């Protein structure tokens, strides 16, 4: 392989790493948003557990927007268990399920960060090899 071919290969690899990093950063942002959403739901449920029947509450609906509502039964929550299936759960069970989802998302986020760090290290190594090849060509 000639130096030009090797340099082209290095540059292609670096570009691929950049694309992978961009994709992983997007996935990371989605994970962080999902974690924030679950934390918000958990806080809402915790506040809901402190209300009694008929009590007026401010219910967050997203985007820093709230509506006034009155509780009918604050002991049960409708919870999506997957595949569009919703079931009624107690507040404690719902919080446990939310905590599990947050934990799973955080583990996945940690793995993404680890993969991103590895890609950055590999890209730095390839970049250094490309620099060395360029330096050799100038001699």
Phi and psi in degrees as a GROMACS rama.xvg file:
@    title "Ramachandran Plot"
@    xaxis  label "Phi"
@    yaxis  label "Psi"
@TYPE xy
-77.0282  165.863  UNK-2
-62.7165  -38.4981  UNK-3
-63.653  -42.408  UNK-4
-65.1001  -41.5522  UNK-5
-64.5904  -42.1095  UNK-6
-63.5868  -41.4759  UNK-7
-62.3958  -40.9458  UNK-8
-62.8825  -43.6629  UNK-9
-61.6364  -44.2325  UNK-10
-65.6122  -37.346  UNK-11
-64.5914  -43.469  UNK-12
-61.6534  -43.7032  UNK-13
-60.959  -41.639  UNK-14
-64.1307  -40.0217  UNK-15
-64.2805  -41.4124  UNK-16
-62.0228  -40.5205  UNK-17
-61.4604  -42.8815  UNK-18
-64.4511  -42.1083  UNK-19
-64.3671  -41.1209  UNK-20
-62.293  -42.582  UNK-21
-61.3217  -43.9572  UNK-22
-63.2583  -43.4683  UNK-23
-66.7196  -36.4173  UNK-24
-65.2397  -38.2479  UNK-25
-64.147  -45.8383  UNK-26
-60.9271  -40.7364  UNK-27
-61.6547  -42.1069  UNK-28
-62.4101  -41.7128  UNK-29
-63.0091  -41.3776  UNK-30
-62.5662  -45.1468  UNK-31
-63.4023  -39.0295  UNK-32
-65.3653  -40.65  UNK-33
-65.2229  -41.6528  UNK-34
-61.7091  -44.4867  UNK-35
-61.8078  -40.1681  UNK-36
-63.8253  -44.6975  UNK-37
-65.1752  -39.4088  UNK-38
-62.7512  -38.8686  UNK-39
-64.9394  -42.9131  UNK-40
-61.9525  -41.677  UNK-41
-62.4995  -44.1743  UNK-42
-62.5879  -39.6777  UNK-43
-62.9411  -44.6304  UNK-44
-64.2621  -41.2972  UNK-45
-61.0386  -40.4647  UNK-46
-68.96  -37.5835  UNK-47
-62.3197  -33.9469  UNK-48
-66.1267  -16.9521  UNK-49
-92.7089  1.43225  UNK-50
-100.656  159.086  UNK-51
-113.25  167.942  UNK-52
-57.5024  131.421  UNK-53
84.6916  -5.86734  UNK-54
-71.6682  139.067  UNK-55
-80.5707  135.987  UNK-56
-134.213  162.071  UNK-57
-98.961  119.621  UNK-58
-104.996  117.32  UNK-59
-69.5164  133.64  UNK-60
-117.386  6.02828  UNK-61
107.329  159.396  UNK-62
61.4588  34.1429  UNK-63
56.6661  35.3515  UNK-64
-120.326  139.856  UNK-65
-130.265  154.291  UNK-66
-125.01  152.598  UNK-67
-79.6483  137.255  UNK-68
-147.086  164.078  UNK-69
-121.567  139.247  UNK-70
-78.5814  139.108  UNK-71
-102.495  -52.1287  UNK-72
-143.1  102.402  UNK-73
-90.9361  12.7065  UNK-74
-94.5202  -11.9494  UNK-75
-129.906  148.694  UNK-76
-131.773  144.47  UNK-77
-86.8549  126.048  UNK-78
-129.592  128.6  UNK-79
-76.8418  116.824  UNK-80
-96.9  3.18693  UNK-81
118.626  156.61  UNK-82
55.5535  29.4711  UNK-83
75.9052  10.6154  UNK-84
-94.0155  126.823  UNK-85
-115.123  136.706  UNK-86
-131.263  156.861  UNK-87
-89.8708  130.17  UNK-88
-133.077  158.195  UNK-89
-71.0506  162.532  UNK-90
-59.9068  -43.7173  UNK-91
-62.9043  -44.0451  UNK-92
-63.5709  -39.2817  UNK-93
-63.6418  -44.8817  UNK-94
-62.2392  -40.274  UNK-95
-61.9292  -42.8636  UNK-96
-64.8699  -41.0778  UNK-97
-64.5851  -44.3881  UNK-98
-59.0579  -40.0091  UNK-99
-64.141  -43.173  UNK-100
-64.7161  -41.1256  UNK-101
-61.8994  -44.3267  UNK-102
-59.9705  -45.4052  UNK-103
-62.1989  -43.5603  UNK-104
-64.1389  -40.3319  UNK-105
-65.3705  -38.9381  UNK-106
-63.392  -43.3935  UNK-107
-64.1002  -40.8245  UNK-108
-62.455  -41.063  UNK-109
-61.8409  -40.5214  UNK-110
-65.3558  -39.73  UNK-111
-61.2031  -43.7576  UNK-112
-62.6755  -41.0312  UNK-113
-62.3841  -44.2125  UNK-114
-62.8097  -42.1886  UNK-115
-62.3666  -40.9622  UNK-116
-64.2622  -41.4712  UNK-117
-62.7579  -42.8594  UNK-118
-62.4669  -41.2104  UNK-119
-62.1248  -41.812  UNK-120
-64.0516  -44.0643  UNK-121
-64.7195  -40.8413  UNK-122
-64.2396  -38.9846  UNK-123
-64.9685  -40.6321  UNK-124
-62.3436  -46.6272  UNK-125
-64.1035  -40.6331  UNK-126
-61.7565  -41.0726  UNK-127
-64.8648  -41.0062  UNK-128
-62.0401  -41.423  UNK-129
-64.1787  -42.5325  UNK-130
-61.2516  -42.8294  UNK-131
-62.3048  -41.4589  UNK-132
-64.5964  -40.699  UNK-133
-65.0102  -42.7459  UNK-134
-61.7985  -40.643  UNK-135
-64.1317  -35.3226  UNK-136
-69.1162  -25.3957  UNK-137
-81.7994  -16.073  UNK-138
